[in-house]
Amino acid sequence: DAGVIQSPRHEVTEMGQEVTLRCKPISGHNSLFWYRQTMMRGLELLIYFNNNVPIDDSGMPEDRFSAKMPNASFSTLKIQPSEPRDSAVYFCASSSTARTGADTQYFGPGTRLTVL
Amino acid sequence: GESVGLHLPTLSVQEGDNSIINCAYSNSASDYFIWYKQESGKGPQFIIDIRSNMDKRQGQRVTVLLNKTVKHLSLQIAATQPGDSAVYFCAETYTGRRALTFGSGTRLQVQP
C-alpha cells in the first residue's frame, strides 16, 4: 500500500519566492495534517483538515502561509513570500476517523525546504 | 538527512541490552498516546499506541507503559539492535481532537 506521498522531497528557493508543497494522503483517510520540524522547535502542527475542511489552523505562523485541500486525495501548503526562517522540514500526515476517538497518524517522508 | 535536534537528550545502550525511553506529558485530559520513531531523513514512523484505559501494551520487542497518576509514559525496547538507533517521540491527544502534541524527542544510540 502506498503511504503518504509528498513532493518535492527537497526545495531550495530564494527569499521572496513562492513555495508550494504537495501531499497525497493515504487512500481512505479523511484527516490530513501539516507539520513543520526544526531543530529549535521540534515538530509543530501547522494546520489540519477533516473531510477536506480546515479544522484548526492556529499553528499557521502568519498570513504568508496558506493551505488548501480541494479534494480527499490532495493538499497543498503554500508560502508566499518565503523567508529564510521558513527553512525546515515540512511533513504531511493522514489518519482515518472511521473509528471513534483519536486515530493514528501516518507521516510522509517530508519536504526539506531551504530558503536562501 | 536532517537533524531533528542537536540538543536532544541521548540514550546510549549496548546492542542486546534493553532500552527505556521516558516521556512526561502535561495535559491530564489526554487519553491517547503514541510512540513514533524517526530515522534520519525520514518521517516519523508509528511504533505503538495506548489508550488511557490501559496501563500497559506490548508489541513486537516493544512495550509501552502509561502512568496516568504522574502523567508519565515510557517505551521499552527489548534486545536493542543497531537498527533501533533513531529519535523517538511520544505524542498525545484526547478524544475529539485529531491533532497530536509531540514531545521533544529522545535520541537512542545503539553501540555495537
Interface residues (C-beta under 8 A of the other chain):
Chain A: V4 S31 F33 Q37 M39 G42 L43 L45 Y48 N50 I55 D56 V89 F91 A93 S95 T97 T100 G101 A102 D103 T104 Q105 Y106 F107 G108 P109 G110 R112
Chain B: E2 S3 V4 G5 L6 H7 D31 Y32 I34 Y36 G41 K42 G43 P44 Q45 F46 D49 R51 F89 T93 Y94 T95 R97 R98 A99 L100 T101 F102 G103 S104 G105
